[in-house]
Amino acid sequence: MIQNLHPQYIHPTQNQTQKNTDMKLTSKSNKPFESHPEYTGQAVCVDVTPLKTVQTDYGPKEKFRLVFETTELRGDGKPFHVWSQAFTPSLGEKAALRAFLKQWFKR
């Protein structure tokens, strides 16, 4: 099993087929922008953010986020984009990215 996974390895390519999977989204924001309404439906991973070093209780860690586009449209007619939680580039047994990918791919 790959222990360190860099974002370029999980970025979808045009040649890959897309699976029909549903994601449940809930709003947790009080910011002054149009947040995504609660949603259970399809979303496509369209981007992976660059690694960014953040300070944690355990010292500095490199983290990134996945960006999803949903079929729900904003007021201006453009699709919503939703950012995932921050992940470390690890697929270890306890890694949040591993749990997220297992849930996403239903494996």
Salt bridges, closest charged atoms under 4 A:
ASP47 OD1 - HIS11 NE2 3.93
GLU69 OE1 - HIS81 NE2 2.92
ASP76 OD2 - ARG74 NH2 2.81
GLU93 OE2 - ARG98 NH2 3.25
